[in-house]
Each structure stands twice: as structure tokens, then as C-alpha cells.
Amino acid sequence: MQLFTEANERIETHSFPATKRELIEAYGDVEISLPNGSETIGTALSRLGKETYPNAEAARLAVYGAVSDKAIGRKYYSDRDPVATGERGYQQVSF
């Protein structure tokens, strides 16, 4: 992901296994640019429980999974979900 370039580079250089706490201390202030704002690696990882990551890939995936809803486009939007029986469904919005 282009938005995570600096975060990825920093995590790649870290020595593993590493705990969530170690990663926050080392890279917690690194900003992650998101489509609707930004947040730090520390903010994202602080949402997770006590973890030890065996490698950079596991740590990277944890950061990806822990970012806030600033990382998504329109919330609750899907043009692929069928409307349930008895519901009116979404009203189409034209941009």
C-alpha cells in the first residue's frame, strides 16, 4: 500500500520477534496517511491487545488491520449487497 510506505520501511528494519510495546516505542510517532486523514503507528497499534509479532509481515498486517475508519471510503456503502426481503434498501446517490 502506498499510504503505508514509511511505516512499512520502518517495520522492515526492526528486529523480530517484537512486542507491540517495542514497536510503539520505536515507531509510534510515524504518521500513516489515510484517505480521510492520518494517524500514527502508535495510535493504530494501541487498539490491539498485548501481542508479540514473529516477523515484519505479522506486524505490518496488525497495523493494516488496526487503522481507524479514516482508511475507508464511504462508510456503510456497498453497491453489491442485495436488499433483504421487506427492506426498502439504499437510496441511490448521484454524484
C-alpha positions, 0 to 999 in steps of 0.5 A: 500500500502506498499510504503505508510506505514509511511505516512499512520501511520502518517495520522492515528494519526492526528486529523480530520477534517484537512486542507491540510495546517495542514497536510503539516505542520505536515507531509510534510517532510515524504518521500513516496517511489515510484517505480521510486523514492520518494517524500514527503507528502508535495510535493504530497499534494501541487498539490491539491487545498485548501481542508479540509479532514473529516477523515484519509481515505479522506486524505490518498486517496488525497495523493494516488491520488496526487503522481507524475508519479514516482508511475507508471510503464511504462508510456503510456503502456497498453497491453489491449487497442485495436488499433483504426481503421487506427492506426498502434498501439504499437510496441511490446517490448521484454524484 
